Amino acid sequence: MAKEITIEEKLDILNTKIGMMADIQMTIVNHLGATDDKFKMEFIMGTLANDVIRDDFTKFINEFETDDNIKLQMTAINELFLSAKEEE
């Protein structure tokens, strides 16, 4: 009889697989982004179109010691998405 796997073990297995998929995706994105500016822009904007991701990233940018220009760019991106939602 096979040993029953605990929920913690299942979560560890899932976490490992998700990490592997993320590594593969980042390899692809890094390669394509390095050679195709349009792809890079579409990938970033597609990611930031997700409200939760954009909000988390905005909070990170605002809490992190970073250049004010980056914060201004993120504010402009947030305003762009807000305007698009208002037009819907």
Secondary structure, 3 states (H helix, E strand, C coil): CCCCCCHHHHHHHHHHHHHHHHHHHHHHHHHHHHHCHHHHHHHHHHHHCCHHHHHHHHHHHHHCCCCHHHHHHHHHHHHHHHHHHHHC
